[in-house]
């Protein structure tokens, strides 16, 4: 697989509405969807006489999330992220404590976490984060309303008494002149021909100048830059680190009278959704669950699904090239995650299969950015019990 990081810099306001038509007074998505990049590449290929359906099927245009200068990556917060009610600055992860409590049920405890001031913890919601110098930092964008006058398509002039308004992402960070930027990635699976990969990258750099909706109203201008992929922690390291955290928490609950559940020589791992995923059971039935059978079919690893943290939404889309709507699907929202316990110790072949799954994604419409996953997201590996923001190695 060939892969490159993609940095998108806004030159004008950007709009990525969730539905079309009927987007008046609706907020834009706070990130650049992979489907937008996929459509821009397909449209550019068609306009240059190079349209290739097989090439488009092998692309993986991943979502680009808001970044700041120097960020190596930005990802959605997992659904297990919590913060004290009314205070979104102090955040922590509830995954390990909650799953261990549900499996062991120690009689001395109820799982109702509160902070030092007695405030209950609540879900952090759908936000984006990165880790800089060992500390957690959130990333956001701001939006503002734009008002335009409708154009009569027959006469090509302004339509009398007909205005419409929409939200768009600001082209600069508030109170600064720094452009709004997004970071994502682009990959090509089974890339046996280096010339094809270089052609795709050249199209992005030289031809793609506008992204998103409302381009005829003076928004959507962008500059794209490519960068080498970041060097990341191996899947094996992340799985072993998370399993060790589970074992320590299990030991604490056992001292309080918890049951004898323990992974032993097995591993505990999570499959985190970095983008919305369209999952089908038996090849055609919509589902929000990544079952142990589905994971076995994808990787050959025998597991037990311990817990899932999921929400869903309806996704559609618009075919810019053919000017028609895409099929509507039920998708599992980004930030959702699934917790699995293996029934055997993982081998080198199993870890290699997990790495392939992480690169290729799961579910339908992966070329458009759906189904991007991460095994044992870094958020779960932060040492929340020690100094806030330090990470376990």
N, C-alpha and C positions, 0 to 999 in steps of 0.2 A: 504494500500500500504506500502510495506517495501522499505526503501531507505537508501543508504549510499553514502557518498562522496568518490570520487576516485581520488587519486593523482598518476600520472604517472611520473616516473623519468627516463630520458634517460641514458642508459649506453653506447650506440653507436649512430651514426647518424640515423635519422629517415626519412623515405620517405613515403608520402601519396599522390601519383599523382592523378589528377582528372580523368584521363582516362587511359585505358589499352586496347590494347598495344599502342606503339608510344609515349612514354613518354620522349624521349631523349631531353635534354636541356629544359625541362619544370619544372617549380618550383613545389615544394611540397605544399600541403595545409599547412597553418601556424598553424594548430591545429590537434588534434587527432580525426578523425571522429568517431561518435558512431557506424557506420557500421563496422569499423575495430574491435572494441571491441566485437560487436555482432558476427562477423565472427570468432574471436578467441575463444569465448565461445562455439559456435556451433561446431567448429572443435575439441576442447578439449573434449566436451561431446561425440562426435562420436568416437574419439580415445580411450576413456575410457569405451566405451560400454554403455553410459548413455544418448544417443541422445533422446530428448523428444521434438517433434514439439510444443506441447501445452505449455511447459515451455518457449520456445523461443518466442512464440507469446505474452506471458505476460511480457517479459522483456522490459525495457526501457533503452537502452544503450545510454546515452547522450554524446554530444561532450565534449571533454576536451580541454580547452583553456589555453594558456601560462600564468604561474603564477610566483610569487616570494614568498619567504619564508614569511609566516604570512598572505597571502591573504586568506580571507574567501570564496571568489567567484570571478570569472572573467566572463564577458559577452561581447557580441559584442556591439559596439556603435550603437545606433539607427540611422536610415537614416536621421533624422532631426538634427544630430550633425553638426555644422559648425565651421569654424575657418577663421581668416583673410587670404587672399591670400598670400602664401609664408611663413606663420607662423602657424605651426601646434601645437604650445605650448599653445596658448590661445584659448580655446574651449568653446563653449556654445551651448545651445539647442534652436532651432527655432520653436519647435512644437507649444507652446501656442500662441506666437505672430503671427505666420503665419496663423494658423487655425482661430484665432479670426479676423485677418485682412480680410481673405477671406470671412468670414461669415458676417462681418459688413461693410467692405469697407469704412472706414472713409475718407471723401474727403480731409482731410488735410495731408494724408500720402500715400506714395507709399511704397510697401514692397521691398525695396532694401537696406538691412542692410549693414552698413560700420562700421569700427572700428574708434577709436579716431584719427587715422592718415589718414582716408579717404580711406583705403583699403577695397575693397568689400569682403564680407564673401563668402566662398565656402564650398561645402560638404566636410566633414572630411573623407569620404570613409569608407571602411571596416576595422576597427581596433577593438581592445579589450581594455576594461577598468575595473578598480575596484575602490572602494572608501576606502582610508586608512586615518584614523584620520580626517574624514570630507573633505578630498581633493581627487580630481580626479587624478588617475594615469593610464597611458596607459601601456599595456603589449604587447611585440613583441617577435619574434624569429628571428634568423639569419640563412641563408642557404648558403651552398657552393657547388661547383661542385665536383662530384666524377667521376672518369674515371675507367672503368673496361674493361677487354678483354672478348669477347664472348666465350662460351664453346660449342664445338661440342658435341651435345647430344649423337650421335652414338658412337664416340670414347672416349668421356669423357675427351678430352684434349682441350687446347686453340686453338681457330680458328685463322688461319693466317690472319694478316692484317685486323682484324675486332675489332674495339674499339667502345665503346658507353659511353656516359656521361649523368649524371642526377644530379639534385639538391637534396640535403638532408638537413634536419634541423640539425644544430650543436648540439652536445651532451652536450656542456657547454655554459654558458653565455659568450659573448666575453670579453677577457682580464681578465677572472677569471677562477677558477677551479670549480665553482659552477655548478652542473648539471642543464640542462634544465628540467623544470618541467611543467606539465599540470594538471589542475584541472577540473574535471567533476563530474558526478554522475551516479549511477546505481540504478534502481528501479524495483520492481516486483509487478505488479497489481494483485489484488485478491489473495494475498499470505496467504491462510488459513493454509498452512502447514509450520511451522517454519523450519522444517528440510530441506525442499527444498531450502529456502532462505540461510540457513547456508551452504548448499552444493555448491550453486552458488558462494558465497563469498570465500569458501575454494578453489574452482577451480581457481578463479582469483589470489589469493595470492600464491598458490603453483604450478600451472601448466602453467599460461600464462607468458612466458618469452620473447616473441618476438612479435612485432606488425608492420603492414605496409608492404610495397613492398620491393623488392630486398633483402629479408632475406638471400638468398644463397650467397650474395656478401659481407657478413660481416657487415651488418647494421640491425637495428631494435631491438636491445636488450633493454629491459626495466625492471624496477622494479615497481610493483604495491603495493600501500598502501591504506588501507581503513580507513575512519574517520567518526565520527557521522555527521549527517546532521546539517547544521548551523541553528540557530534560526533566523527567518526572520520576517520582518514586515508583518502583516496580509493584505490580499487583501483589506479589508474594509478601513484600514488606508491609503493605497496607493491611492485608488479611491477617498476618501474624500479629501486628500491633493491635488491631481491633479485637482479635480473639483473646489476647492477653488482658485487655481492659475488661472484657466480659468475665474472665476467670477471677480477676481481683474483686469485681463487684459481687460475683456469686459467693465468694468466700465471706464477704462482709454480711450478706443477707443470711448465710448459713449460720453464722454466729448468733443471729437474732432469731433463729428457729425456722429458717426457710427450708424448703424441701431439698432433696438430694440432686436436683437437676444440675448437670455439669457437662460441658462438651467433651471433657476427657482429651483424647488424642485427636478429636475432630476439630474442625475450624468453624467459626461463625463469620459470615460475610454479608455485606449489604449490596444490593443493586440499586443505585441511586439514579433517578431520571434527571438528566441534565437538560432535557427538552421534553415537550409533550410527546407521548408515545401512543400510537394506535395499535392496540393489541387485539388479536382475534384468536378465539378458541376453536379448535377443530377446523381451522382454516377459514371460517366465515362468521362465527358468532362473536359479536363485540364483547369484550370483557375488560375489567379494570384490574385483574389479578394476573401477575406473573407466577404461575404455579410451579411446583417442583418438577412436574412432568415437562413443562415447557423449557425450564432451565436444563433439564437432562437432555432433551432433544437438541438443544443449542450447544451444549458443552460436553455432554457425556458424564456429568458429575451428579451423583446421587445425593439429594439433599432433602431436608424437611423445611417447609415454610413455617417459620416461627411467628412472624408478624408482618403485616403490611400497613403502611401509612399512606393513603391515597385519597385524592379527590379527582373529579372528572369535569370535563367541559366539552361542548360541541365545537368542532372545528370544521371549517369549510375551506374556502379559498376561491381565487379567480385565475383562470387561465389567461394570462396577458397575451400570449401568442395567438390563441384561438378565440379570445373574447367570449368566454363562456364560464359558468361556475363549475367548481370542482365538486366531487362527491362529498357529502357531509358525513362525518364520522364522530363517534364518541371517543375522546382521547383522555388518557390519564395525564394530569397536569405535571409540569416540571416541578421538581422538589419532592415528589412522591418517592417512596423507597420501599424495598422489600428486604426482609431479614431472613436469611437461610442458615441452617446448621447442616453441615455435611455429615453423611453417615459413615465416612471413612476419611483417613488422612489424605490430603491432596498431594498429588505427584507433580513432577515437572510438566508432564503433558496436560494436566488439569489447569495449572497456572497459565500455560501457553494458550489453552482454549479460552480462558477468561480474558486474557489480553486481546485475543482476536475478537471476542464478543464486544469488548470495550471499544475497539476501533471501528467495528462494523455496525454496531447498534442492534436494536430489536424492533420488531413490529413492521408496520406498513409505512410507505412513503419516506423511507430513510434518506433518499436522495434529497428530499426537501427539508431536512433538518429534524424530522421526527425520530424518536427512538434513541437519541444519544444517551449513553449511560456512563456511569463511573462506578467501579467496584470499590467499596469502602471509601467514601468521600473523605477528603482531608478534614472536614468539619467534625467528623466523629473521632478524629485522632488528636484533637486539641486537648491538652491536659487541663480540663476545667476545674479539677480539684487543687491544682497547684496555682502558680501565678497566672492570672488571666492572660491568655494570648500565647503562652509558651506551648510548644508542640512536643509530643513524644517522639523520640527517635528510635 
